[in-house]
Amino acid sequence: MTRIFRAPAFYIQGPGSLGLLGEKAATLGRSVVAICDALVLPHIEAALTETLNRQDIVPAIVPFDADVTHREMGRLAEEVRKKGGEVVVGIGGGRTLDTAKGVARRTGLPFVSVPTVASTDAPSTRGIVIYDDHHRMTAVEQMDENPAFVIVDTAVIAKAPARLLRGGIGDALTAKFEAEGAWKGTGLSKQGTRPLKTGMMLGDLCYRMLLEHGAGAMQVAGTGEVTPDLEAVVEAILWLSAVAFENTGLSVAHAVATELGAIEPVRMKTLHGEHAAYGTLVQAVAEHRPDGELKTLFGFCDEIGMPRRLGDLGLPDAGDPAIESLALACAKSPFLVNQERRLDAGDLAAAFRAVENYPSSSSTYFEYKDNYLGTQGI
């Protein structure tokens, strides 16, 4: 079978990278419409205007503070057309970037992604998650192309709240496990083909980078300090995880995350990445991963303070009825084709219970972690 690999044309990361936006956007068009998170805009507006003006581009900057809805994307697409836009730039977190992606899709214009947080792997992907006015997910669209440029200014991301980086780590944790599930299963990637082995290898590399650098990155997250650990973790979240997932597929981890995100108290209290991390634990247990591998995964979550029980995620009652209901819903997910063995609701319920009862990490975690990483650092 033919296999296809896709990724953004350019991924640019480092302190001060926002200053390259004008130069890169100018290769795509002279009329730039920047849809920018309204909370972020005051902190970057001067640098944003300067980098575009340096290329003789007078940008149209549109502050954004709403949900990712069809209505908002349609409204902004019309505004882009009226302004004669040739390039759409999205600057901000997940809501802003997904909305800007939707605007680029509706106008047929190239898209430049400028994430200001690393809370999910979405900035490098084609996916657009759409919600209704009550923030309930209603659809997922795909851009025809990945972003033309992904520009990641780590000096900006280093100032974002630490919890958002932890959420991004949770989203990226899924890459290894879901990519391996996709390789062993029967599903197709976004390209409509079976995955290349490259995607699975990138997922494993992503996991290794998180294990080695995650704790160090969390120590400086939110302080504004850019360290090698922070750079490595941001790369793992925004690049490796995204490219691994788009070229393999989703599996149990995101089936669980989707169902958790549909529960209002959970959605209101915790982040998608935290739901995805919990789903990764469920998947690893359901797959009967070796004891050392489970100790490494659970221990890492404990090391960085990742919530790893349903009560911690905001589920009011994590008893058997809730677990049975969750497992039944997850068993219906289309993502479960990405497994070597098709799991049923009973398998998943048993895995949920095992995760809920898994003990806190012990000193042996570090031994298993070192064995997994080997002697070669990343």
For each residue, the residues with C-beta under 8 A, 3 or more apart:
1: 193 194
2: 193
3: 191 193 194 195 196
4: 189 191 192 193 196 247
5: 191 196 198 199 247
6: 126 146 190 191 246 247
7: 11 124 146 243 246 247
8: 11 113 124 146 147 148 149 150
9: 146 147 148 149
10: 24 148 149 150
11: 7 8 124 150 152 238 239
12: 17 20 24 149 150 151 152
13: 17 152 154 231 234 235 238 239
14: 17 152 153 154 231
15: 153 154 155 226
16: 19 153 155
17: 12 13 14 20 151 152 153 154
18: 21 44 47 48 51 114 151 153 156
19: 16 22 47 50 51
20: 12 17 23 24 51 151
21: 18 24 25 48 51 52 89 112 114 151
22: 19 25 26 51 52 53 54 55 57
23: 20 26 27 51 54 55
24: 10 12 20 21 27 28 112 148 149 151
25: 21 22 28 29 32 52 55 57 87 89 112 149
26: 22 23 29 30 55 57
27: 23 24
28: 24 25 86 87 110 112 148
29: 25 26 32 85 86 87 109 110
30: 26 56 57 86
31: 57 60 83 84 85 86 87
32: 25 29 52 57 59 60 85 86 87 89
33: 59 60 62 79 80 83 85 87 88 89
34: 48 52 59 60 61 62 89 90 91
35: 62 64 76 88 89 90 91 92 96 99 100 103
36: 40 41 44 45 48 61 62 63 64 90 91 92 96
37: 40 41 63 64 65 91 92 93 95 96 116
38: 41 63 64 65
39: 42 65
40: 36 37 43 44 91 92 93 116
41: 36 37 38 44 45 48 61 63 91
42: 39 45
43: 40 156 159
44: 18 36 40 41 47 48 91 116 156
45: 36 41 42 48 49 61
46: 49 50
47: 18 19 44 50 51
48: 18 21 34 36 41 44 45 51 52 59 61 91
49: 45 46 52 53 59 61
50: 19 46 47 53 54
51: 18 19 20 21 22 23 47 48 54 55
52: 21 22 25 32 34 48 49 55 57 58 59
53: 22 49 50 56 57 58
54: 22 23 50 51
55: 22 23 25 26 51 52
56: 30 53
57: 22 25 26 30 31 32 52 53
58: 52 53
59: 32 33 34 48 49 52 89
60: 31 32 33 34 83 85
61: 34 36 41 45 48 49
62: 33 34 35 36 76 79
63: 36 37 38 41
64: 35 36 37 38 72 76 92 95 96 99 100
65: 37 38 39
66: 69 72 95 99
67: 72 95 131 132 133 135
68: 72 73 95 98 99 102 128 129 130 131
69: 66 72 73 130 131 132 133
70: 73 74 130
71: 74 75
72: 64 66 67 68 69 75 76 99
73: 68 69 70 76 77 99 102 103 106 130
74: 70 71 77 78 106
75: 71 72 78 79
76: 35 62 64 72 73 79 80 99 100 103
77: 73 74 80 81 102 103 106 107
78: 74 75 81 82
79: 33 62 75 76 82 83
80: 33 76 77 83 85 88 103 107 109
81: 77 78 84 85 107
82: 78 79
83: 31 33 60 79 80
84: 31 81
85: 29 31 32 33 60 80 81 88 107 109
86: 28 29 30 31 32 109
87: 25 28 29 31 32 33 109 110 111 112
88: 33 35 80 85 100 103 104 107 109 110 111 112
89: 21 25 32 33 34 35 59 100 111 112 114
90: 34 35 36 96 97 99 100 101 104 111 112 113 114
91: 34 35 36 37 40 41 44 48 96 100 114 116
92: 35 36 37 40 64 95 96 97 114 115 116 117
93: 37 40 96 97 115 116 117 119 164
94: 97 98 117 119 120 122 129 272
95: 37 64 66 67 68 92 98 99
96: 35 36 37 64 90 91 92 93 99 100
97: 90 92 93 94 100 101 113 115 122 123
98: 68 94 95 101 102 122 127 128 129 130
99: 35 64 66 68 72 73 76 90 95 96 102 103
100: 35 64 76 88 89 90 91 96 97 103 104 111 113
101: 90 97 98 104 105 111 113 126 127 128 143 147
102: 68 73 77 98 99 105 106 128 130 141
103: 35 73 76 77 80 88 99 100 106 107 109
104: 88 90 100 101 107 108 109 110 111 143
105: 101 102 108 128 141 143 144
106: 73 74 77 102 103
107: 77 80 81 85 88 103 104
108: 104 105
109: 29 80 85 86 87 88 103 104
110: 28 29 87 88 104 145 148
111: 87 88 89 90 100 101 104 143 145 147 148
112: 21 24 25 28 87 88 89 90 147 148 149 150 151
113: 8 90 97 100 101 123 124 147 149 150 151
114: 18 21 89 90 91 92 150 151 152 153
115: 92 93 97 118 123 150 152 157 238
116: 37 40 44 91 92 93 153 156 157 160
117: 92 93 94 157 160 164 165 168
118: 115 152 157 160 164 165 168 233 234 237 238
119: 93 94 160 164 165 167 168 171 271 272 273
120: 94 123 167 168 171 237 272 273
121: 124 125 168 171 172 175 237 238 241 242 245
122: 94 97 98 125 127 129 242
123: 97 113 115 120 147 150 152 238 242
124: 7 8 11 113 121 146 147 150 238 239 242 243
125: 121 122 146 242 245 246
126: 6 101 142 143 144 145 146 190 246
127: 98 101 122 140 141 142 143 190 246
128: 68 98 101 102 105 140 141 142 143
129: 68 94 98 122 137 140
130: 68 69 70 73 98 102 137 138 139 140 141
131: 67 68 69 134 135 136 137 138
132: 67 69 135 136 138
133: 67 69
134: 131
135: 67 131 132 267
136: 131 132 262
137: 129 130 131 140 258 261 262
138: 130 131 132
139: 130
140: 127 128 129 130 137
141: 102 105 127 128 130
142: 126 127 128 190
143: 101 104 105 111 126 127 128 146 147
144: 105 126
145: 110 111 126 148
146: 6 7 8 9 124 125 126 143 246
147: 8 9 101 111 112 113 123 124 143 150
148: 8 9 10 24 28 110 111 112 145
149: 8 9 10 12 24 25 112 113
150: 8 10 11 12 112 113 114 115 123 124 147 238 239
151: 12 17 18 20 21 24 112 113 114
152: 11 12 13 14 17 114 115 118 123 157 234 238
153: 14 15 16 17 18 114 116 156 157
154: 13 14 15 17 157 158 226 230 231 234
155: 15 16 158 159 224 226
156: 18 43 44 116 153 159 160
157: 115 116 117 118 152 153 154 160 165 230 234
158: 154 155 220 221 222 223 224 225 226 230
159: 43 155 156 222 223 224
160: 116 117 118 119 156 157 164 165 221 222
161: 164 165 221 222
162: 165 166 218 221 222
163: 166 167 271
164: 93 117 118 119 160 161 167 168 271
165: 117 118 119 157 160 161 162 168 169 217 218 221 222 233 234 237
166: 162 163 169 170 218 221 273 274 304 305 306
167: 119 120 163 164 170 171 271 272 273 274
168: 117 118 119 120 121 164 165 171 172 233 234 237 238 273
169: 165 166 172 173 210 214 217 218 233 236 237 273 277 304 306
170: 166 167 173 174 271 273 274 275 276 277 278 280 306
171: 119 120 121 167 168 174 237 241 272 273 276 277
172: 121 168 169 175 206 210 236 237 240 241 273
173: 169 170 176 177 207 210 253 276 277 280 297 301
174: 170 171 177 178 241 245 250 251 253 254 257 276 277 279 280 283
175: 121 172 178 179 202 203 206 207 240 241 244 245
176: 173 179 180 203 204 206 207 244
177: 173 174 180 181 203 251 252 253 280 283 284 287
178: 174 175 181 182 203 245 248 249 250 251 252 253 254 283 335 338
179: 175 176 182 183 195 199 200 202 203 204 244 245 248 249
180: 176 177 183 184 200 203 204
181: 177 178 184 185 249 251 252 283 287 338 339 340
182: 178 179 185 187 189 195 199 200 248 249 250 251 338
183: 179 180 195 197 199 200 248
184: 180 181 338 339 340
185: 181 182 249 251 337 338 339 340
186: 337 338
187: 182 249 335 337 338
188: 191 192 193 194 249
189: 4 182 192 193 194 195 199 246 247 248 249
190: 6 126 127 142 246 247 249
191: 3 4 5 6 188 247
192: 4 188 189
193: 1 2 3 4 188 189
194: 1 3 188 189
195: 3 179 182 183 189 199 200 247 248 249
196: 3 4 5 199 247
197: 183 200 201
198: 5 201 202 247
199: 5 179 182 183 189 195 196 202 203 243 244 245 246 247 248
200: 179 180 182 183 195 197 203 204 244 248
201: 197 198 204 205
202: 175 179 198 199 205 206 240 243 244 247
203: 175 176 177 178 179 180 199 200 206 207 240 241 244 245 248
204: 176 179 180 200 201 207 208
205: 201 202 208 209 240 378
206: 172 175 176 202 203 209 210 236 240 241 244
207: 173 175 176 203 204 210 211
208: 204 205 211 212 372 373 378
209: 205 206 212 213 232 233 235 236 240 378
210: 169 172 173 206 207 213 214 233 236 300
211: 207 208 214 296 300 369 372 373
212: 208 209 232 373 377 378
213: 209 210 216 217 228 229 230 232 233 236 378
214: 169 210 211 217 218 229 233 300 303 304
215: 218 219 229 303 304
216: 213 219 220 227 229 230
217: 165 169 213 214 220 221 227 229 230 232 233 234
218: 162 165 166 169 214 215 221 304 305
219: 215 216 229
220: 158 216 217 223 225 226 227 229 230
221: 158 160 161 162 165 166 217 218 230
222: 158 159 160 161 162 165
223: 158 159 220
224: 155 158 159
225: 158 220 230
226: 15 154 155 158 220 230 231
227: 216 217 220 230 231
228: 213 231 232
229: 213 214 215 216 217 219 220 232 233
230: 154 157 158 213 216 217 220 221 225 226 227 233 234
231: 13 14 154 226 227 228 234 235
232: 209 212 213 217 228 229 235 236 378
233: 118 165 168 169 209 210 213 214 217 229 230 236 237
234: 13 118 152 154 157 165 168 217 230 231 237 238
235: 13 209 231 232 238 239 240
236: 169 172 206 209 210 213 232 233 239 240 241
237: 118 120 121 165 168 169 171 172 233 234 240 241
238: 11 13 115 118 121 123 124 150 152 168 234 235 241 242
239: 11 13 124 150 235 236 242 243
240: 172 175 202 203 205 206 209 235 236 237 243 244
241: 121 171 172 174 175 203 206 236 237 238 244 245
242: 121 122 123 124 125 238 239 245 246
243: 7 124 199 202 239 240 246 247
244: 175 176 179 199 200 202 203 206 240 241 247 248
245: 121 125 174 175 178 179 199 203 241 242 248 249 250
246: 6 7 125 126 127 146 189 190 199 242 243
247: 4 5 6 7 189 190 191 195 196 198 199 202 243 244
248: 178 179 182 183 189 195 199 200 203 244 245 338
249: 178 179 181 182 185 187 188 189 190 195 245 335 338
250: 174 178 182 245 253 254 255 335 338
251: 174 177 178 181 182 185 254 255 283 335 336 338 339
252: 177 178 181 255 256 279 282 283 286 287 330 335 336 339 343 348
253: 173 174 177 178 250 256 257 276 279 280 282 283
254: 174 178 250 251 257 258 276 279 333 335
255: 250 251 252 258 259 279 330 333 335 336
256: 252 253 259 260 275 276 278 279 282 283 326 330
257: 174 253 254 260 261 272 275 276 278 279
258: 137 254 255 261 262 333
259: 255 256 262 263 326 329 330 333
260: 256 257 263 266 267 275 278 279 313 315 326
261: 137 257 258 266 267 272 275
262: 136 137 258 259 267 329
263: 259 260 266 267 314 315
264: 267 268
265: 268 269 314 315 316
266: 260 261 263 269 270 275 313 314 315
267: 135 260 261 262 263 264 270 314
268: 264 265 314
269: 265 266 313 314
270: 266 267 274 275 307 312 313 314
271: 119 163 164 167 170 274 275
272: 94 119 120 167 171 257 261 275 276
273: 119 120 166 167 168 169 170 171 172 276 277
274: 166 167 170 270 271 277 278 306 307 313
275: 170 256 257 260 261 266 270 271 272 278 279 313
276: 170 171 173 174 253 254 256 257 272 273 279 280
277: 169 170 171 173 174 273 274 280 281 301 306 307 308
278: 170 256 257 260 274 275 281 282 307 308 310 313 355
279: 174 252 253 254 255 256 257 260 275 276 282 283
280: 170 173 174 177 253 276 277 283 284 297
281: 277 278 284 285 297 298 301 308 355 358
282: 252 253 256 278 279 285 286 348 351 352 355
283: 174 177 178 181 251 252 253 256 279 280 286 287 351
284: 177 280 281 287 289 293 294 297
285: 281 282 288 289 294 351 354 355 358
286: 252 282 283 343 347 348 350 351
287: 177 181 252 283 284 339 340
288: 285
289: 284 285 293 294 297
290: 293 294
291: 294 295
292: 295 296 368 371 372
293: 284 289 290 296 297 368 372
294: 284 285 289 290 291 297 298 358
295: 291 292 298 299 361 362 364 365 368
296: 211 292 293 299 300 365 368 369 372
297: 173 280 281 284 289 293 294 300 301
298: 281 294 295 301 302 308 358 361 365
299: 295 296 302 303 361 362 364 365 366 368 369
300: 210 211 214 296 297 303 304 306 365 369
301: 173 277 281 297 298 304 306 308
302: 298 299 305 306 308 360 361 365
303: 214 215 299 300 361 365
304: 166 169 214 215 218 300 301
305: 166 218 302
306: 166 169 170 274 277 300 301 302
307: 270 274 277 278 312 313
308: 277 278 281 298 301 302 312 355 358
309: 312 313 318 355 356
310: 278 313 315 318 322 323 352 356
311: 314 315 318
312: 270 307 308 309
313: 260 266 269 270 274 275 278 307 309 310
314: 263 265 266 267 268 269 270 311
315: 260 263 265 266 310 311 318 322
316: 265
317: 321 322
318: 309 310 311 315 322 323 356
319: 322 323
320: 323 324
321: 317 324 325
322: 310 315 317 318 319 325 326
323: 310 318 319 320 326 327 349 352 353 356
324: 320 321 327 328 345 349
325: 321 322 328 329
326: 256 259 260 322 323 329 330 348 349 352
327: 323 324 330 331 345 346 348 349 352
328: 324 325 331 332 345
329: 259 262 325 326 332 333
330: 252 255 256 259 326 327 333 336 345 348
331: 327 328 336 343 344 345 348
332: 328 329
333: 254 255 258 259 329 330 336
334: 337
335: 178 187 249 250 251 252 254 255 338
336: 251 252 255 330 331 333 339 342 343
337: 185 186 187 334 342
338: 178 181 182 184 185 186 187 248 249 250 251 335
339: 181 184 185 251 252 287 336 342 343
340: 181 184 185 287
341:
342: 336 337 339
343: 252 286 331 336 339 347 348
344: 331 347 348
345: 324 327 328 330 331 348 349
346: 327 349 350
347: 286 343 344 350 351
348: 252 282 286 326 327 330 331 343 344 345 351 352
349: 323 324 326 327 345 346 352 353
350: 286 346 347 353 354
351: 282 283 285 286 347 348 354 355
352: 282 310 323 326 327 348 349 355 356
353: 323 349 350 356 357
354: 285 350 351 357 358
355: 278 281 282 285 308 309 351 352 358
356: 309 310 318 323 352 353
357: 353 354
358: 281 285 294 298 308 354 355
359: 362
360: 302
361: 295 298 299 302 303 365
362: 295 299 359 365
363: 366 367
364: 295 299 367 368
365: 295 296 298 299 300 302 303 361 362 368 369
366: 299 363 369 370
367: 363 364 370 371
368: 292 293 295 296 299 364 365 371 372
369: 211 296 299 300 365 366 372 373
370: 366 367 373
371: 292 367 368 374
372: 208 211 292 293 296 368 369
373: 208 211 212 369 370 376 377 378
374: 371
375:
376: 373
377: 212 373
378: 205 208 209 212 213 232 373
